[in-house]
């Protein structure tokens, strides 16, 4: 046995052996004057995958027995892979930055929208506690409500209490017939004398009906049963009592 | 075929004594194709292009002899690679022999030189080992050699599968088999099987 054969046995991993084999092909076939070497552009195109190797096996076979061509092929391929990796990494980086920027824009926009909404709510319905969802429109019609004055000058109302379903409500209240348009203080109390609303609202006459501007009140947690809407005209000292039945 | 029955290559000098062995057509064609490169390699290595024809012819005869003895297959898979690596081995031996002959020095130095006569220096050993590895690769059959070389060149498994027209898993399996065969050849006492050849 030739001792160099024993020395040629690599006691190493596959990767190291592949590395040794690369070196072997880079040294074993010198060709200083590049005799018979295929066109450089073609070799580069094959190394970078721009041309199909299956159509140029003769070039591949030459490269595998020409050390300068083999070394160039390896170098071209390594550079090509490095460039591809860098491009992919840049692409991924740009995508990540775009995502991050998009998230920041979205997050700041959403926060601003939230603040605007709160400001809007604060400005428009400062005295009303927040309810669940948008208020439901409800009507209370006291147009036909009549008052009978007794001997003790107390008021006796006629008619039954107006039913009202509890919830977060936007109330449209029509005051008794011939009630003048003015500013009114409107209070809503339940049987336990708890006040659920106390606001000053403008009343307008529309088509002969006296209608208060819509008022929002959350009666979701109000107890069912009789309640009273007290309406007091500005600069007046007496309330008009308009009965309600909360369902 | 016997070379004398065919037109001889330009470089052929019929310098071999004794009865010539049958020389394969493919081997002669490979030698003809390689002649310009061989001339260039020998000129550079020995600073003497005149030896190129003789050396190449010796290598061709040597391979033909191995074929006749059954150490190498009749149909060579990569005759050009085999020729080149054998030529390189012969050049290294030639250089080593020349150095020993032309040695000048004291007796002590000469003894030291004799002691290390059979040992190549580090660089020569590295090159020689590389040549042996390349030679082992050249003697692997065609598809496996291409597969190994593609992987050495850094192609991905999926790319190799596409080029070889096989599934990625199959390619990986075949690569493993080919690599083991290559390692086995380099580690055997006789690196090449009787069918595929032996060390000359």
Contacts between the chains, C-beta under 8 A, distances in Angstrom:
chain1	res1	chain2	res2	distance
A	1	B	189	4.8
A	1	B	190	7.4
A	1	B	199	7.6
A	2	B	199	5.5
A	3	B	118	7.7
A	4	B	120	7.5
A	4	B	125	7.1
A	4	B	128	5.2
A	4	B	129	6.4
A	4	B	132	6.2
A	5	B	132	6.4
A	5	B	186	7.0
A	5	B	188	8.0
A	5	B	189	7.9
A	5	B	191	5.3
A	5	B	199	6.2
A	7	B	125	6.6
A	7	B	129	5.6
A	8	B	129	4.7
A	8	B	132	4.2
A	8	B	133	5.8
A	8	B	136	7.6
A	8	B	186	4.8
A	8	B	191	7.6
A	9	B	183	7.4
A	9	B	186	5.0
A	9	B	187	4.1
A	10	B	183	7.4
A	10	B	186	7.4
A	14	B	179	6.6
A	17	B	179	7.4
A	17	B	183	6.7
A	18	B	151	7.1
A	18	B	152	6.0
A	20	B	130	7.8
A	20	B	133	6.4
A	21	B	133	5.8
A	21	B	137	6.7
A	21	B	148	7.5
A	21	B	152	5.4
A	21	B	182	7.8
A	22	B	152	5.3
A	23	B	130	5.7
A	24	B	129	7.6
A	24	B	130	4.0
A	24	B	131	7.2
A	24	B	132	7.9
A	24	B	133	3.7
A	24	B	134	4.5
A	24	B	137	7.2
A	25	B	134	5.8
A	25	B	137	7.4
A	25	B	149	7.5
A	25	B	152	6.6
A	26	B	130	7.8
A	27	B	126	7.9
A	27	B	127	5.7
A	27	B	130	4.3
A	27	B	131	7.3
A	27	B	134	7.7
A	28	B	84	7.0
A	28	B	85	5.5
A	28	B	88	6.1
A	28	B	130	5.4
A	28	B	131	4.7
A	28	B	133	7.6
A	28	B	134	3.4
A	28	B	135	7.4
A	29	B	81	7.4
A	29	B	84	5.3
A	29	B	85	7.8
A	29	B	134	7.0
A	30	B	41	5.6
A	30	B	44	7.4
A	30	B	88	7.9
A	31	B	37	5.7
A	31	B	40	7.3
A	31	B	41	7.8
A	32	B	40	6.2
A	32	B	41	7.9
A	32	B	44	6.0
A	33	B	37	8.0
A	33	B	40	5.0
A	35	B	36	4.7
A	35	B	37	4.6
A	35	B	40	6.2
A	36	B	33	7.3
A	36	B	36	7.4
A	36	B	37	6.9
A	49	B	159	7.7
A	53	B	163	5.5
A	54	B	163	5.8
A	57	B	146	7.7
A	60	B	146	7.1
A	60	B	149	7.5
A	61	B	78	8.0
A	64	B	81	7.3
A	64	B	145	7.6
A	64	B	146	7.9
A	64	B	149	4.7
A	65	B	78	7.3
A	65	B	80	5.6
A	65	B	81	4.5
A	65	B	84	6.2
A	65	B	138	7.7
A	70	B	153	7.8
A	73	B	153	6.1
A	74	B	153	6.2
A	74	B	154	6.8
A	77	B	153	6.2
A	77	B	154	5.3
A	78	B	154	6.8
A	81	B	154	7.0
